[in-house]
């Protein structure tokens, strides 16, 4: 693990939530950062080129952060640290160590190129392959499955933030209540997603059964066609 990665992991003290995860937070306590196709918005306002480091390349990157109760958020992008202030300002590890800042670590997902997409589809990751198949067949279900994964990450991030709070903290109990509500939502979403997945599989099985029946009805014709293919190929050699 690199020194920067160790720093990020050790300073993960703030709460990272995606949109609307903490209804108890006030507007003063909450800030948002959105990266959409390389364009960055802080609290809904698009950052100009003057507010961004000239050498920061976020082309194709899409992500969203919500910082709850953090005075000076620091995030990691492309292996570098940036403070979220009036824009994005580069900060060093030494600066972060010397200040009461929270480092928020969250994987940034880049939109794959066509070649990357093909590589992903042929990878050994069965979950990624399954999502690729669902995306082609049912966009709505695909989006619901992505939302499920996002909410699971929200729950993990919120649980981490709760663990670092004092046991007798009022804020800790409020966030436990928020986590419980989130887990209820995740359970309901998963139940509905599993139901839709079962329906999708049932339709696929029905299509396969119809195809099998059609092949059975065309048995003699298909065998004769294949025989001619083989004999034709043999006569050309």
C-alpha positions in Angstrom: 0.0 0.0 0.0 1.4 3.4 -1.0 2.0 6.2 1.6 -0.9 8.2 0.2 -3.3 5.2 0.4 -2.3 4.6 4.0 -2.9 8.3 4.8 -6.3 8.2 3.2 -7.4 5.1 5.0 -6.1 6.3 8.4 -7.8 9.7 8.1 -11.2 8.4 7.0 -12.9 10.1 9.9 -15.8 12.0 8.2 -19.1 10.8 6.9 -19.3 10.2 3.2 -22.9 9.8 2.0 -24.5 9.9 -1.4 -27.5 12.0 -2.0 -30.1 12.4 0.8 -28.7 9.8 3.1 -28.8 12.0 6.2 -32.1 13.8 6.6 -31.2 15.1 10.0 -28.3 17.2 8.7 -28.8 20.9 8.2 -27.9 22.9 5.2 -25.0 24.4 7.0 -23.6 20.9 7.8 -23.9 19.5 4.3 -21.9 20.1 1.2 -22.0 18.3 -2.1 -19.5 17.6 -4.8 -20.5 16.1 -8.1 -18.3 15.1 -11.0 -20.2 14.5 -14.2 -18.3 13.7 -17.4 -15.3 15.7 -16.1 -17.3 18.7 -15.1 -17.2 19.5 -11.3 -20.0 21.0 -9.3 -19.7 22.1 -5.7 -23.0 22.7 -3.9 -24.7 22.8 -7.2 -22.4 25.5 -8.7 -20.2 24.6 -11.7 -16.5 25.2 -11.0 -14.7 27.3 -13.6 -11.3 26.5 -14.9 -9.8 29.1 -12.6 -11.1 27.1 -9.6 -9.5 23.8 -10.7 -5.9 22.7 -10.9 -4.7 23.0 -14.5 -3.3 19.5 -14.5 -6.3 17.7 -13.1 -7.7 15.3 -15.7 -11.2 14.0 -15.0 -12.4 13.2 -18.5 -15.1 10.5 -18.5 -15.3 10.5 -14.7 -18.7 10.5 -13.0 -19.2 10.5 -9.2 -21.1 12.2 -6.4 -20.2 13.0 -2.8 -22.1 14.5 0.1 -20.0 15.7 3.1 -21.9 15.8 6.3 -20.5 17.8 9.2 -17.1 18.3 7.8 -15.5 21.7 7.9 -12.8 21.3 5.3 -13.4 18.1 3.2 -10.4 16.6 1.5 -10.9 14.0 -1.3 -8.5 11.8 -3.3 -8.6 12.1 -7.1 -6.2 10.3 -9.3 -3.9 9.5 -6.4 -3.7 13.2 -5.3 -5.4 15.1 -2.4 -7.6 18.1 -2.9 -9.4 20.3 -0.4 -13.0 21.3 -1.3 -13.1 25.0 -0.6 -14.1 27.7 -3.2 -12.9 25.2 -5.7 -10.5 22.3 -5.6 -7.1 23.1 -4.1 -4.2 20.7 -4.1 -3.0 19.8 -0.6 0.0 17.8 0.6 0.0 14.9 3.1 1.9 17.2 5.5 -0.8 19.8 5.3 -3.5 17.2 6.0 -1.6 15.8 8.9 -1.2 19.2 10.4 -4.9 20.2 10.2 -8.2 18.9 11.5 -9.4 17.7 8.1 -11.2 14.6 7.1 -10.1 12.6 4.1 -12.9 11.1 2.1 -12.0 8.1 0.1 -14.4 6.7 -2.5 -13.6 4.9 -5.7 -14.2 7.0 -8.7 -16.0 5.2 -11.6 -14.9 6.1 -15.1 -17.1 5.4 -18.1 -15.4 2.7 -20.0 -14.3 3.0 -23.6 -15.7 0.5 -26.2 -12.5 -1.5 -25.9 -12.6 -1.5 -22.1 -16.3 -2.5 -22.2 -15.4 -5.5 -24.4 -12.6 -6.4 -22.0 -14.9 -6.1 -19.1 -17.5 -8.3 -20.7 -15.0 -11.0 -21.3 -13.4 -10.8 -17.8 -13.7 -13.4 -15.2 -15.9 -11.2 -13.0 -19.3 -12.9 -13.1 -21.1 -10.1 -11.4 -19.8 -7.5 -13.9 -20.7 -9.9 -16.7 -24.2 -10.3 -15.3 -24.7 -6.5 -15.0 -23.6 -6.1 -18.6 -26.1 -8.7 -19.8 -28.9 -7.0 -17.8 -28.0 -3.6 -19.1 -28.5 -4.8 -22.7 -31.8 -6.6 -21.9 -33.5 -4.3 -19.3 -32.2 -0.8 -18.6 -34.6 -0.2 -15.8 -33.5 -3.3 -13.9 -29.9 -2.4 -14.5 -30.4 1.0 -13.0 -32.1 -0.5 -10.0 -29.2 -3.0 -9.4 -26.7 -0.1 -9.6 -28.8 1.8 -7.0 -28.7 -1.3 -4.8 -24.9 -1.4 -4.9 -24.7 2.4 -4.3 -27.0 2.1 -1.2 -24.9 -0.7 0.1 -21.8 1.5 -0.1 -23.8 4.3 1.6 -24.5 1.9 4.5 -20.9 0.9 4.8 -19.7 4.5 4.8 -22.3 5.6 7.3 -21.4 2.6 9.6 -17.8 3.6 9.5 -18.6 7.1 10.5 -20.7 5.8 13.4 -17.9 3.6 14.7 -15.6 6.5 15.2 -18.1 8.6 17.1 -18.2 8.5 21.0 -20.6 5.8 22.4 -22.6 8.5 24.3 -22.8 10.9 21.5 -26.3 12.2 20.5 -25.0 12.4 16.9 -24.1 8.7 17.0 -27.6 7.7 18.0 -29.1 9.9 15.3 -26.9 8.4 12.6 -27.7 4.9 13.9 -31.4 5.7 13.3 -30.5 6.9 9.8 -28.6 3.7 9.1 -31.5 1.6 10.3 -33.8 3.5 8.0 -31.4 3.1 5.1 -31.1 -0.7 5.8 -34.9 -0.9 5.6 -34.9 0.8 2.2 -32.1 -1.5 1.0 -34.0 -4.6 2.1 -37.2 -3.5 0.2 -35.2 -2.6 -2.9 -33.4 -5.9 -2.9 -36.7 -7.8 -2.5 -38.2 -6.0 -5.5 -35.0 -6.4 -7.5 -34.9 -10.2 -6.8 -38.6 -10.4 -7.9 -37.8 -8.6 -11.1 -34.8 -10.8 -11.8 -36.8 -13.9 -11.3 -39.4 -12.6 -13.8 -36.6 -11.9 -16.3 -35.2 -15.4 -15.9 -38.7 -16.9 -16.2 -39.1 -15.0 -19.5 -35.7 -16.3 -20.7 -36.6 -19.9 -19.8 -39.9 -19.5 -21.7 -38.1 -18.3 -24.8 -35.6 -21.1 -24.6 -38.5 -23.6 -24.3 -40.2 -22.2 -27.3 -37.0 -22.4 -29.2 -36.5 -26.0 -28.2 -40.0 -26.9 -29.3 -39.4 -25.2 -32.7 -36.2 -27.1 -33.2 -38.0 -30.4 -32.4 -40.7 -29.6 -35.0 -38.0 -28.8 -37.6 -35.8 -31.8 -36.7 -35.7 -33.5 -40.1 -35.3 -30.2 -42.1 -32.4 -29.1 -39.8 -30.6 -32.4 -40.1 -30.9 -32.4 -43.9 -29.7 -28.8 -44.0 -26.7 -29.7 -41.9 -26.0 -32.8 -44.0 -25.9 -30.6 -47.1 -23.6 -28.1 -45.4 -21.1 -30.8 -44.5 -21.2 -32.6 -47.8 -20.9 -29.3 -49.6 -17.9 -28.3 -47.5 -16.3 -31.7 -48.1 -16.8 -31.5 -51.9 -15.0 -28.1 -52.1 -11.8 -29.5 -50.5 
